[in-house]
Amino acid sequence: MRVTITRLGHLGDGIAETPEGPVFAPRTLPGEVIEGELLAGRIDAPAIITPSADRVRPPCAHYRMCGGCALQHASDSFVAGWKADVVRTALAAQGLQVTIGAQHLSPPASRRRAVLAGRRTKAGAMVGFHARASETLIDTPDCRVLRPELLAALPALRAATVLGASRKGEISFALSVTDGGVDVVVSGGREPDAPLRQSLAALADTHGFARLVWNGEPLALRRPPSQHFGAARVEPPPGAFLQATREGEAALLAAVKAAVGGASRLADLFAGSGTFALPLASQAEVHAVEGDLAMVAALLAGARGAPGLKNVSAEARDLFRRPLLPDELARFDAVVLDPPRAGAEAQVEEIGRAGVPVLAYVSCNPVSFARDARALVAVGYQIDWIELVDQFRWSTHIELAARFSLRPSGAASGR
């Protein structure tokens, strides 16, 4: 079948419109004429008859098989434009028209955290990402996304897979680059007996891991797996959230600082281990709220050891079930909001009722962001600007930072 691709879907597949319905084809671009066997509405192995001017040679040898990246065949300028269009479309669906401002793209080989899978083989083990929409594991020793420290850990991860994975099962490695080395958090491995614990601890020491946690049990702590958030040195708990690249974290922090401006009293909601709260504490009093008690403890410990910070307070609280209420929000000049993909519907409602003057909103989901933005605009806020931060290069993942402020004509209801 021969078709012409007209647009990309939200997973990065090209879409061709035909009388029989849409046809999906991976690794294609708008304007391309493609040909291939159609099966269940898909052409999974398209031949490119007429390529797009935005088509480039994928830099990674694993690209055609690996499911870790979806857009290596597209130029950076095309991907930036497409991601901006996704955000505009999500906002337009909520009746909002906004100009997208600056865009920040993390460089290749900059991902400092990733989750890899490991599986034993007859020859030893393989460690990498899965093929797209498949349980097939792809060994990815030459990945162009991961930082060199993570690639250097692959031989040790293969050895750990041989030692601790079941014969037919799969093991998961959550990896982070820290000040002390690579932090390795393993799930799905065999329950360790004394000899396996000893072997894994020796492996961690030989390969210089900062920490090795196996099925929730710490087996080795060679050096503190710390991160620096501003002047604070923080040791996040195993598997804690961390911005994917240092460059992306810096861009988001700069946007948040620009959004809150000279505010002297801030609330940081969904604060994690202090990515924003601790750097902001150099200029303002900060109250951090996070649902995970261990991350709250790490944040407070980091604040206590950092010089020159203003007062930092924190609480563990489920903001989905117990959002901060207007009387609690009344003491803040600005709020920083960085929710998970579901957004922050309940908390946004209370922010609107309180009439908080300024909101810095960091989002990893344009759809939930647009929903929350509509709710804020409906009660008197305006979107001052939006910036995109692309930490997941060559993927369909989209992150953004935005500033909301009360319109000069009036305050939000409930103020």
C-alpha positions in Angstrom: 0.0 0.0 0.0 1.3 3.5 -0.8 0.2 6.5 1.3 1.2 10.0 2.1 1.9 10.9 5.8 0.0 14.1 6.8 0.8 14.4 10.5 2.4 12.8 13.6 0.4 11.1 16.4 1.1 11.7 20.1 3.4 8.6 20.2 5.4 9.9 17.2 4.0 7.6 14.5 3.2 9.1 11.2 -0.4 9.2 10.2 -1.9 9.0 6.7 -5.6 9.7 6.1 -7.3 7.2 3.8 -10.9 6.5 2.9 -10.7 3.4 5.0 -9.4 5.3 8.0 -6.1 6.4 9.4 -2.9 4.4 8.7 -0.1 4.6 11.2 3.6 4.1 10.3 6.6 4.5 12.7 9.7 6.5 11.9 7.9 8.6 9.2 7.4 12.3 8.8 4.6 14.6 7.4 4.8 14.9 3.6 6.6 11.6 3.1 5.2 9.1 0.6 5.7 5.6 2.0 4.9 2.1 0.9 4.5 -1.2 2.8 2.2 -4.0 3.9 -0.8 -2.8 5.8 -1.8 -4.9 8.8 -4.5 -3.8 11.3 -4.2 -0.2 10.3 -0.4 -0.1 10.5 2.6 -0.2 8.2 5.2 -1.3 10.6 8.1 -1.5 8.0 7.6 1.4 5.8 9.7 2.0 2.7 10.3 5.8 2.2 9.5 6.6 -1.4 9.7 10.4 -1.0 11.6 11.6 2.1 10.9 14.8 4.0 13.4 17.6 4.0 13.4 17.2 7.8 14.6 13.6 7.7 18.0 13.0 9.1 20.2 9.9 9.6 19.6 8.5 13.1 22.8 8.8 15.1 22.3 5.6 17.1 23.0 2.1 15.7 20.2 0.7 17.9 17.5 3.1 16.7 15.5 0.8 14.4 15.1 -1.9 17.0 15.2 0.0 20.3 12.0 1.5 21.7 13.8 4.1 23.8 13.7 6.8 21.1 10.9 7.6 18.6 12.2 10.6 16.7 15.9 10.2 15.8 15.0 10.3 12.1 13.7 13.9 12.4 15.7 17.1 12.6 15.9 18.9 15.9 14.1 21.9 14.4 11.2 19.7 13.3 10.9 18.0 16.7 11.0 21.4 18.5 8.2 22.7 16.2 6.1 19.5 16.6 6.4 19.6 20.4 5.4 23.2 20.5 2.4 22.3 18.3 1.4 19.6 20.7 1.3 22.1 23.5 -0.6 24.7 21.4 -3.2 22.0 20.4 -3.7 20.9 24.0 -4.3 24.5 25.0 -6.6 25.2 22.0 -8.8 22.3 23.0 -9.4 24.1 26.3 -10.1 27.4 24.4 -6.7 28.9 25.2 -4.4 30.6 22.7 -0.8 31.1 23.9 2.5 31.9 22.2 5.2 29.4 23.0 8.4 31.1 24.2 12.0 29.8 24.6 12.8 26.1 24.0 15.6 24.3 25.7 17.0 21.0 24.3 19.3 18.8 26.3 22.3 17.6 24.4 23.0 14.0 23.4 24.5 11.7 26.1 23.1 13.8 28.9 20.5 11.6 30.5 21.6 11.0 34.1 18.8 8.8 35.1 17.2 5.8 33.3 15.5 2.5 33.9 17.1 -0.4 32.1 16.1 -4.1 31.9 18.3 -7.1 32.2 17.8 -10.7 31.2 20.0 -13.8 31.3 21.1 -15.4 28.1 22.9 -18.6 27.1 26.1 -16.5 26.6 25.7 -14.4 29.8 23.2 -11.5 29.9 21.9 -8.5 28.0 21.0 -5.1 29.5 19.1 -2.3 27.7 15.7 -1.0 26.6 12.7 -2.8 25.2 11.7 -2.7 21.6 8.8 -0.5 21.0 5.5 -2.0 22.3 7.2 -5.3 23.0 8.7 -7.4 25.7 11.8 -8.0 23.5 14.9 -6.7 25.1 17.5 -4.8 23.0 21.1 -4.7 24.2 22.1 -1.0 23.8 25.9 -0.6 24.5 26.2 2.4 22.2 23.1 4.3 23.4 23.4 8.0 22.3 21.0 9.2 25.1 22.7 8.0 28.3 25.6 9.8 30.1 28.9 8.0 29.8 28.8 7.0 33.5 25.7 5.0 32.8 27.1 3.3 29.8 30.3 2.5 31.7 28.1 0.7 34.3 26.6 -1.7 31.7 29.2 -4.5 32.2 28.6 -4.5 35.9 24.8 -4.6 35.3 25.2 -7.6 33.1 27.3 -9.3 35.8 24.6 -8.5 38.3 22.0 -10.0 36.0 23.9 -13.2 35.8 24.3 -13.3 39.5 20.8 -12.3 40.6 18.2 -12.7 37.9 16.1 -15.8 37.6 16.6 -17.9 34.4 13.4 -16.8 32.7 12.6 -13.6 34.5 13.6 -10.0 33.9 15.4 -7.6 36.2 15.0 -3.8 36.4 17.8 -1.3 37.1 16.8 2.2 38.1 20.0 4.2 37.6 21.1 7.7 38.6 24.3 9.6 38.2 25.2 11.1 41.6 28.1 13.0 43.1 29.3 9.8 44.5 29.0 7.6 41.4 26.1 5.6 39.9 23.2 4.8 42.2 21.7 1.4 41.3 18.3 0.4 42.5 17.3 -3.1 41.5 13.9 -4.7 41.4 12.8 -8.1 40.2 15.9 -10.0 41.2 16.1 -13.2 43.2 15.8 -12.9 46.9 19.4 -12.8 48.0 21.0 -15.3 50.4 24.2 -14.5 52.2 26.6 -15.6 49.3 24.6 -13.5 46.8 24.6 -10.5 49.1 28.4 -10.8 49.4 28.9 -11.2 45.6 26.7 -8.2 44.8 28.3 -6.0 47.4 31.7 -6.9 46.0 30.5 -6.2 42.5 29.3 -2.7 43.6 32.6 -2.0 45.2 34.7 -3.2 42.2 32.7 -1.1 39.8 32.5 2.0 42.0 28.7 2.2 42.5 27.8 4.8 45.0 24.9 2.6 46.3 23.3 -0.7 45.5 19.8 -1.4 46.6 18.4 -4.9 45.8 14.7 -5.6 46.0 14.4 -2.7 48.6 17.4 -3.9 50.6 20.6 -1.8 50.7 23.5 -4.1 50.0 26.3 -1.5 49.5 27.0 2.1 50.2 30.4 3.1 49.0 29.9 6.8 48.8 26.9 9.1 49.5 24.6 9.1 46.4 24.1 12.9 46.7 22.8 15.6 44.5 23.4 19.3 44.7 20.3 21.5 44.6 21.6 25.0 44.8 23.9 25.3 47.9 22.3 22.2 49.5 23.7 18.7 49.3 20.9 16.1 49.3 20.9 12.3 49.5 17.6 11.3 47.9 16.1 8.0 48.9 16.5 5.0 46.5 14.6 5.5 43.3 13.5 9.1 44.1 12.5 11.4 41.3 15.3 13.4 39.7 15.1 15.6 36.7 16.4 13.6 33.7 19.3 15.9 32.8 21.3 18.5 34.6 20.8 20.9 31.6 17.0 20.4 31.8 17.0 20.9 35.5 18.9 24.2 35.1 16.5 25.4 32.4 13.4 24.6 34.6 15.0 26.2 37.7 15.8 29.4 35.7 12.2 29.5 34.5 10.8 29.0 38.0 13.1 31.7 39.4 12.0 34.1 36.6 8.3 33.3 37.3 8.4 33.9 41.1 10.6 37.0 40.7 11.2 38.7 44.0 8.6 36.9 46.1 9.8 36.5 49.7 7.5 33.7 50.8 7.0 30.6 48.6 5.3 27.3 48.6 6.8 24.5 46.6 4.1 21.8 46.0 5.1 18.3 44.8 8.5 19.4 46.0 10.3 16.0 45.7 13.7 16.1 47.4 14.1 19.9 46.9 15.0 20.4 43.2 13.3 23.9 43.3 12.7 24.5 47.0 16.4 24.5 48.1 17.8 26.8 45.4 14.9 29.1 45.9 15.6 29.2 49.6 18.6 31.3 48.9 16.3 34.2 48.1 13.0 33.4 49.9 11.4 31.5 52.8 10.1 28.2 51.4 7.5 25.8 52.6 7.9 22.5 50.7 5.1 19.9 50.4 5.7 16.4 49.1 3.7 13.2 49.5 6.8 10.9 50.1 8.0 11.1 53.6 11.5 9.9 52.8 12.0 12.7 50.2 10.8 15.2 52.7 13.4 14.0 55.2 16.1 14.2 52.5 15.1 17.8 51.7 15.1 18.9 55.3 18.5 17.3 55.9 19.9 19.0 52.9 18.5 22.4 54.1 20.1 22.0 57.5 23.5 21.4 56.1 23.4 24.3 53.5 24.9 27.7 54.3 23.0 30.9 53.7 19.5 29.6 53.2 16.4 31.4 54.5 13.9 29.4 56.5 12.9 26.1 54.9 9.9 24.1 56.3 8.4 21.0 54.9 5.6 18.5 55.3 4.6 15.1 54.0 1.1 15.5 52.5 -0.9 13.9 49.7 -1.9 16.9 47.7 -4.3 14.9 45.6 -6.4 14.1 48.6 -5.5 17.0 50.9 -4.5 20.1 48.8 -3.4 23.2 50.7 -6.5 25.3 51.4 -7.0 29.0 50.9 -6.2 29.9 54.5 -2.9 27.9 54.3 -2.0 29.5 50.9 -2.8 33.1 52.1 0.7 33.6 53.5 2.5 33.0 50.3 3.5 35.5 47.6 3.9 32.8 45.0 3.5 29.1 44.5 5.6 26.6 42.6 3.7 23.6 41.3 5.4 20.6 39.8 2.9 17.7 39.7 3.1 14.3 38.1 1.4 13.5 34.8 -2.1 13.6 36.3 -1.7 17.3 36.9 -3.0 19.1 40.0 -6.7 19.6 39.6 -7.7 19.7 43.3 -4.8 21.9 44.2 -5.3 24.3 41.3 -8.9 24.8 42.5 -7.7 25.8 45.9 -5.0 28.1 44.4 -7.8 29.8 42.4 -10.0 30.2 45.5 -7.1 31.7 47.4 -6.0 34.1 44.7 -2.3 33.4 45.1 -0.7 36.3 43.1 1.8 34.3 41.1 2.1 30.6 40.1 5.1 28.9 38.5 3.7 25.7 36.9 6.1 22.9 35.8 4.4 20.2 33.8 5.3 16.9 32.0 1.9 16.5 30.4 0.4 19.2 28.1 -3.1 17.7 28.4 -3.4 17.9 32.2 -1.6 21.3 32.1 -4.1 22.7 29.6 -7.0 21.4 31.8 -5.5 23.1 34.9 -4.6 26.3 32.9 -8.3 26.6 31.8 -9.4 26.4 35.4 -7.0 29.1 36.5 -7.9 31.4 33.6 -11.6 30.9 34.4 -11.1 32.4 37.9 -9.0 35.4 36.9 -5.5 34.3 36.0 -3.5 35.0 32.8 -0.8 32.9 31.3 2.2 35.3 31.1 4.5 32.9 29.2 5.3 29.2 28.5 8.7 27.7 27.8 9.4 24.2 26.7 12.2 22.1 28.2 13.2 19.0 26.2 15.1 16.7 28.6 14.1 13.5 26.7 15.8 14.1 23.4 14.4 12.2 20.4 11.4 11.1 22.4 7.8 12.2 22.3 7.9 13.4 26.0 7.2 17.1 26.5 7.9 19.2 29.5 7.1 22.9 30.1 7.3 25.7 32.5 4.7 28.5 32.7 4.0 31.6 34.7 0.4 32.5 35.8 -0.5 35.8 37.5 -3.8 37.4 38.5 -5.2 39.7 35.8 -5.0 43.4 36.7 -8.7 43.7 36.2 -9.5 41.7 39.3 -8.7 38.9 41.6 -9.7 35.3 41.5 -13.0 34.4 43.2 -12.6 33.7 46.9 -9.8 36.2 47.3 
